[in-house]
Amino acid sequence: MELRQLEYFVAVAEEQNFTRAAERVHISQSGVSAQIRQLERELGAELFDRSGRTATLTVAGRAALEHARAALAAAGAVSEAVGEVTDLIRGRLTVGMVIGCTVTPLFDALAAFHRAHPGVELSLLEDNSDRLIDGVRAGTIDLALVGTATEALDGLEAFTIVSERLVVTVPPGHPLAELPEVGLRDLEAYPIVCMPPGTGLRAVFERACAAQGRRPVIALQASAADAIADLAARGVAVGVLSDSMAARHRDRLVARTIADVTAPALLALVWRTGHGPAVRELLARGRQAFAVSR
């Protein structure tokens, strides 16, 4: 009995079709059929009922399926453990990054990881923070850089990179620029340009408004901080950004901390508990890269 036979058996059981199973394991249908027949001879029982249009498990097949899955999982764990010890991390790693947030230390971490572990296939995708967090929870994303309103995310671990207050941004001469401090009440007189729902900054802003019963009008939305700053600089709307986002536009915008929004907007790396060695290694590279950038 060979592991590949168990792999083919599980594939046919899950696909209920020899052709689809062959496509899944990347060999010919005749090859899958021959290996399954050999496995059946070794076990002394037929594993599939082939009389219908689909390949259905026999009683013996159903009894064998979970054991076959367990054997494949155990073999994978052995490979992973040896790889971790010998520093031969392999496989695929999917990393998420919030839209509009170009963070150089993350790229530094990915580059350092790739140099150290060229056997790992890296995949990088952008989305809003809510969908990235859902992807990490579902296991489709291994690690994500997200904006969030809280460090406590159910089922996930987090490493906070940035924690900042929200500010309003307006051009010089705007009435809000003349105030010593700005509150949510002041913002109700002006249209707002802010990041879209699903982002950490927007969540912090909306929670603060709801807590105080304030209803400022969010007239415009943009995923990129530069776009919000451009619109604010042109007087189209009052921009809402984090402190460091606004700091890049001091030459053309006045920033005022929103006095009654005390909860910070966070930028954090998030991942699932019980991650593998590849995620652990990338996290170490990320912590180092962000520590150097501070």
C-alpha positions in Angstrom: 0.0 0.0 0.0 1.4 3.4 -1.1 0.5 6.9 -0.1 -0.2 7.8 -3.7 -2.8 5.0 -3.8 -4.5 6.5 -0.7 -4.3 10.0 -2.3 -6.0 8.7 -5.5 -8.6 6.8 -3.4 -9.5 10.0 -1.5 -9.7 12.0 -4.7 -12.1 9.6 -6.3 -14.2 9.4 -3.1 -14.5 13.2 -2.9 -15.0 13.8 -6.6 -17.2 10.7 -7.1 -15.8 10.5 -10.6 -12.5 8.9 -11.9 -12.0 11.5 -14.6 -12.3 14.5 -12.2 -10.1 12.7 -9.7 -7.5 12.2 -12.4 -7.5 15.9 -13.3 -7.2 16.7 -9.6 -4.1 14.5 -9.0 -2.6 15.3 -12.5 -2.3 11.8 -13.9 -4.4 9.9 -16.5 -7.7 8.3 -15.7 -6.3 4.9 -16.5 -3.5 5.5 -14.1 -5.9 6.3 -11.3 -8.1 3.3 -12.1 -5.1 1.0 -12.1 -3.8 2.2 -8.8 -7.3 1.9 -7.2 -7.6 -1.7 -8.5 -4.2 -2.6 -7.1 -5.2 -1.1 -3.7 -8.5 -3.1 -3.8 -6.5 -6.3 -4.5 -4.2 -5.6 -1.6 -7.2 -4.9 0.8 -9.2 -7.8 -0.6 -12.4 -5.7 -1.1 -13.9 -3.3 -3.7 -13.8 0.3 -2.5 -16.2 1.7 -5.1 -19.4 0.7 -6.8 -18.8 1.4 -10.4 -22.2 0.3 -11.7 -23.7 3.8 -11.8 -22.7 7.1 -13.5 -20.9 8.1 -10.3 -18.2 6.2 -8.3 -19.9 5.6 -4.9 -18.2 4.2 -1.9 -19.0 0.6 -0.9 -19.3 -0.3 2.8 -15.6 -1.2 2.7 -14.8 2.1 1.0 -16.6 4.1 3.6 -14.8 2.3 6.4 -11.4 3.0 4.7 -12.0 6.7 3.8 -11.3 8.4 7.2 -8.3 6.2 7.8 -6.9 7.1 4.4 -7.4 10.8 5.1 -5.7 10.4 8.5 -2.8 8.6 6.9 -2.3 11.4 4.3 -2.6 14.1 7.0 0.0 12.3 9.2 2.4 12.0 6.2 2.0 15.8 5.6 2.7 16.5 9.2 5.9 14.5 9.0 7.1 16.4 6.0 6.2 19.7 7.6 8.0 18.8 10.8 11.1 17.7 9.0 11.0 20.8 6.8 10.8 23.0 9.8 13.8 21.4 11.5 15.9 21.4 8.4 14.7 24.9 7.3 13.3 23.5 4.1 9.9 25.3 4.3 7.9 24.6 1.2 4.4 25.0 -0.1 2.3 28.1 -0.8 1.6 31.2 1.3 -1.2 33.6 0.5 -0.8 37.1 2.0 -3.5 39.8 2.0 -3.0 43.6 2.1 -5.6 46.2 2.6 -6.4 48.2 -0.5 -4.7 51.6 -0.9 -2.1 50.9 1.8 1.4 50.6 0.4 3.5 49.6 3.3 7.2 49.1 2.4 8.2 47.0 5.4 5.7 44.4 4.4 7.4 44.2 1.0 10.8 44.0 2.7 9.5 41.1 4.8 8.2 39.3 1.8 11.5 39.8 -0.1 13.5 38.5 2.8 11.3 35.5 3.3 11.5 34.7 -0.5 15.3 34.8 -0.4 15.4 32.5 2.6 12.7 30.1 1.3 12.5 30.1 -2.5 10.6 26.8 -2.3 7.5 28.6 -1.0 5.2 30.1 -3.6 4.0 33.5 -2.5 0.7 35.0 -3.5 -0.3 38.7 -2.6 -3.8 40.0 -2.9 -5.6 43.3 -2.1 -9.0 43.7 -0.6 -10.8 45.6 2.1 -10.0 44.7 5.6 -13.3 43.0 6.5 -13.0 40.6 3.6 -9.3 39.9 4.3 -10.1 39.1 7.9 -12.9 36.7 6.7 -10.3 35.1 4.4 -7.9 34.5 7.2 -10.6 33.0 9.4 -11.7 30.7 6.5 -8.1 29.7 5.8 -7.9 31.0 2.2 -5.5 33.7 3.4 -2.6 32.8 5.6 -1.6 36.3 6.9 -3.0 39.7 6.2 -2.2 43.3 6.8 -5.5 45.0 7.7 -7.0 48.1 9.2 -9.1 47.5 12.2 -10.9 49.2 15.0 -9.9 46.6 17.6 -7.1 44.3 18.4 -9.5 41.6 19.6 -10.6 39.7 16.6 -12.4 36.4 17.3 -10.3 33.4 16.4 -7.3 35.3 15.2 -4.0 36.6 16.6 -2.8 40.1 15.8 0.4 42.2 15.8 -0.4 45.9 15.8 1.9 47.9 13.6 0.3 51.4 13.8 -2.1 52.8 16.4 -3.2 56.4 15.5 -5.9 58.9 16.2 -8.2 60.2 13.4 -7.8 63.7 12.0 -9.7 65.9 9.7 -7.9 67.4 6.8 -8.8 70.7 5.1 -7.0 73.3 3.0 -5.6 76.4 4.7 -8.3 79.0 5.2 -11.1 76.5 5.7 -13.3 77.3 8.8 -12.2 74.1 10.5 -8.6 75.1 10.1 -9.2 78.1 12.3 -10.6 76.1 15.2 -8.2 75.0 18.0 -9.8 71.6 18.1 -12.5 69.9 16.0 -15.3 67.6 17.2 -17.8 65.4 15.5 -20.4 68.1 16.0 -18.4 70.5 13.9 -18.2 68.0 11.1 -22.0 67.8 10.7 -21.9 71.1 8.8 -19.6 69.8 6.0 -19.6 66.9 3.5 -17.0 64.2 4.4 -14.7 62.2 2.3 -13.7 59.0 4.0 -12.6 55.4 3.4 -15.3 52.9 2.4 -17.1 50.5 4.7 -15.0 47.4 5.5 -11.9 49.5 6.4 -10.6 50.0 10.0 -10.6 53.8 9.7 -14.2 53.9 8.6 -15.2 51.5 11.4 -13.6 53.8 14.1 -15.3 56.9 12.7 -18.7 55.3 12.4 -18.6 53.8 15.9 -17.7 57.1 17.4 -20.5 58.9 15.5 -23.0 56.2 16.6 -21.9 56.4 20.3 -22.5 60.2 20.3 -25.6 60.2 18.1 -23.8 62.3 15.4 -24.7 62.0 11.7 -22.1 63.7 9.5 -22.7 63.2 5.8 -20.1 61.0 4.1 -20.6 62.3 0.6 -17.5 60.7 -1.0 -15.5 57.5 -0.5 -12.0 56.6 -1.6 -9.8 53.6 -0.8 -6.5 55.4 -1.1 -5.4 58.1 1.4 -3.9 60.1 -1.4 -7.3 60.4 -3.1 -8.9 61.5 0.1 -6.2 64.1 0.5 -6.6 65.3 -3.1 -10.3 65.8 -2.7 -9.9 67.6 0.6 -7.2 69.9 -0.8 -9.5 70.9 -3.6 -12.2 71.8 -1.1 -14.7 69.2 -2.3 -15.1 67.7 1.2 -13.5 67.4 4.6 -11.1 64.5 4.6 -11.0 62.0 7.5 -7.6 60.2 7.7 -5.2 58.8 10.3 -2.5 61.0 11.7 0.4 59.5 9.6 -1.7 59.5 6.4 -2.4 63.2 6.8 1.2 64.0 7.7 2.3 63.2 4.1 0.2 66.1 2.9 1.3 68.9 5.3 2.4 71.1 2.4 -1.2 71.6 1.3 -3.5 70.5 4.1 -4.2 71.5 7.7 -4.8 68.5 10.0 -6.8 68.7 13.2 -7.3 65.8 15.6 -10.9 64.9 16.1 -11.1 65.5 19.8 -14.0 63.3 20.7 -12.8 60.3 18.6 -10.4 58.8 21.1 -10.3 55.2 19.9 -7.4 54.7 17.5 -7.4 53.3 14.0 -5.1 50.3 14.0 -3.0 48.7 11.2 -2.2 45.1 12.1 -0.9 41.8 10.8 -3.5 39.1 11.6 -3.3 35.3 11.3 -5.0 32.2 12.6 -3.9 30.4 15.8 -2.1 27.1 15.1 -0.3 28.4 12.0 2.4 26.4 10.2 6.2 27.0 10.0 5.9 29.2 6.9 3.5 31.6 8.5 5.7 31.7 11.6 8.8 32.5 9.6 7.1 35.2 7.6 5.7 36.7 10.9 9.3 36.8 12.3 10.4 38.6 9.1 7.5 41.0 9.4 8.1 41.9 13.0 11.8 42.6 12.2 11.0 44.7 9.2 8.4 46.8 11.0 10.6 47.2 14.0 13.4 48.7 11.8 10.9 51.1 10.1 9.8 52.7 13.4 
